[in-house]
């Protein structure tokens, strides 16, 4: 009888130990990091995949600025397991409507871009103080908005400095989309750089009036060429295509914006001012999914790799055009190092 009781107690103890081990195993699983990409949550976590929308104020079309941003946004969604959706707009009214629709559809984060989006975002974000928003390429000062800004004037300074060293006629120009505060960072930075290397150079500026008129941009570029410009920078978004056409027809030199466009016509498109909209969109999604998202304004310049210039801060497969010359590139690389180190501060016209 005693032997039977001992065996029974031993059996009960063994069952209890097995149950305890099983419970401990389940508890530990919830603390093991997830190696998948669903949403950056821990395994066993029932949190839903993050839904993130990129609402653009215009059609992506051939605007390299938005094409690049969309690529970075989708890449981050794929890598970090977020459910991402890009929504394009046809006009300001449609943009605000799209912004409100994403709020109604309860997206976890809503991202937009450029000063074209400012007015609508200020209204919608203020009306939805508990909803997280982010805006790229401008600043909206609200407690539930993360603003990502670029120091375009630093890259434009490098381009202007290189133009000043390279021009043979002492006349250079820029065809700009609009006479808007944001775009003054391009023209002001360019002129500062130009005057630093060539104080006697003349700088011509003409405005297209919008971001998508290659015909008008071409007309203005031809006008500047007739005034003696041998280098005319494209700063007109889609309008840059018109500047490129004029350069090919007349034989002057030009440059693109945002992405490396030197491969499109290496004989005439000799530089590109770069802006990492893809990297910023990617990092914004990553930060949100991983729980590192913060509000306020972030600033990206040469030091952070947010802006740059082909041949100077970033290599390109396109051979360097002799109009620019390696000697001049090396001089401007030294200028870039001075800006990065803080030895040289490029004036931001918006900070006045």
C-alpha positions, 0 to 999 in steps of 0.5 A: 500500500505504501509503495502504491502511494509513493508511486502515485505521488511521483506520477503527480509530481512528474505531470506537474513538472511537464506542465510547468515546463510547457508553460515556461516555454510558451511564456519565453516565446513571447519574449523572442524577437521575430525574425520575420518582417510582418511589422517588427512585433515580437513573435506571439504578439497579436498586433496588426501589421502597420498600415501606412499611406503616402498621399501625394499632391500630384500625379507621380508621372515623370517627376523624378522627385515623386518617383524616387520617394515612391520607390523608397516608400514601397521598398520599406513597406516590403522590408519591414512588413508594413501594408503600404499604399501610394495615393496620387492626386490631380488637384488641391481639392482632390488632395485634401479629399484623399488625405481625409479618406486615409484618415477615415480608413484609419491608416496608422501613419499618413505621409505626404510631401512638398509645400503643395501639401502644407495647407491641407495637412495643417487642416486635416492634422489639426482636426485629427490630433491623435493621428500621426502624420509626416511630411517630406520636403517642408515643415508643418509645425503641429504636435502630431506631424513629423517634418523632414526638411533638406538643406538644398542650398548646400548642394546648390552651392556646390553646383554654383561653385562648379558652374563658376569654375567651368563657364567659358562665357561668364554667364550661367542661368537657371530655369526654376519651376516657381518663385516660391520660398522653398525654391529660393534655397536652390537659387540662393545656394547656387548664386552663393557658390557661383560668386565664391568661385567666380565673382564676375559671373552673371546669373540669369534666373527665369521662372516657369510658373509651375512644375510640369511645363517642358515647353515653357521651360525650353522657351526660357532656356533658349532665351538665356542661351541667346543672352550668352549662357553656356550653362543653364541649370534645370530647377523646374521638375518636369520642366527640366526635360524642356531645358534638356531639349534646348541644350541638345539643340543649341549645344549648351550645358545643363543639369538635372535635379533630385536623381542622377540624370547625367546618363540621359544625355552625357554630352549636355547634361553634365551634373545633377543635384541630388536629393534623397527622397527615397532614403527619407521615405524609407527611414520614415516607414522604418522608424514608425514600424520599429517604434522609433518615430518622433514628431518635430522637424528633422534636417538632412544636408551634405553631412547626413547624405540627404543632398549632394552633387554628382561627381563631387559627393556621389560617383556616377557611371556617366563619364565626366564631361570635359566642360566640367574637368576633374581639376574643377571637381577636385576643387569643389570636393574640398568646398564640400568638405568645408561645408560638412565640417562646418568650416563653411556655412551656406546661408539659408534664405529661409532663415533670414 
